[in-house]
Amino acid sequence: MSDKSIKILKNVFLSADKNKLKIADIQFSDRIEKIIYRTSKDLDWKEIDSAEKRNKVVHQFPKFEYSSNLKIYDGEFLVLIPGGIGSHVHFNTPGFEDRDDFEHGSTAAAWGGVTTVIDMPCTSLPPVTNKNNFELKLNALKNRSLVD
């Protein structure tokens, strides 16, 4: 069951037009509901390429306080980027799990910023070559992957 309560990820840099950045807060539940830009000013990467520069820049903008009943996460003025897609993985579940499996492979993917993987059809027993084998694979993977 998804959590529909509103949460805030505050103090992040988002990519803006022409390879610039903007400071923003993100309102989300189980999906992004709203992006709240803290300034209309676009920032150049060179303006934040060191901790000293970043601290100087972020203190120029007013702080925004949210209702205390919201769950707030502080992005600490890091750059927020979309998760990666591993479009060719060999996680070998079920069948050859001594080589690699979904628990370990998807954990490594998540640590590397990958949020979606596409497993090769030939890496399991039976290989995913028809609907029945696909359903067997799905059942074998239930609750075993940290990513989509």
C-alpha positions, 0 to 999 in steps of 0.5 A: 500500500502506498503512503499518500501523505505529503512529504517535503524534500527541501534544499536541493539543486535541480537541473534548469535550462541551459545546464544551469541549476535552481534551488528547489523543494519537492513536495511528494507522496508516492509521486512528485506532487509539486516542485517549489522553486526557491528563486527564479535565478539560475545558478551556474555550476561554477558557483557551487563547485566547492563547499565554500562557494555552495555555502555562500550561495545558499545563504543568499536565499531566504529560508522557507519553513513548512508546517510541523505536521509534514515529514521534512527531509533535508537535501542539504543542497546536494544536486538531485538527479533522476535514478539510472536504468540498468538496461542489461543486467544478469541477476540469474534468479532463479537458477544460477544464483551462485553467480549473482542474484536479485538481492545482491545485484539490486542492492549494488544497483541501488547504491549506485543510483540505479532505480530500474533494471532490465534483466536479460531473459536468458539468465534464469532457469527456465529462460524467459522465452514465454508467458509461463516462464515469465510468470515463474520468474516474477514469482521467484522475484517477489520481495527480492529486489530493491529496485524496479 
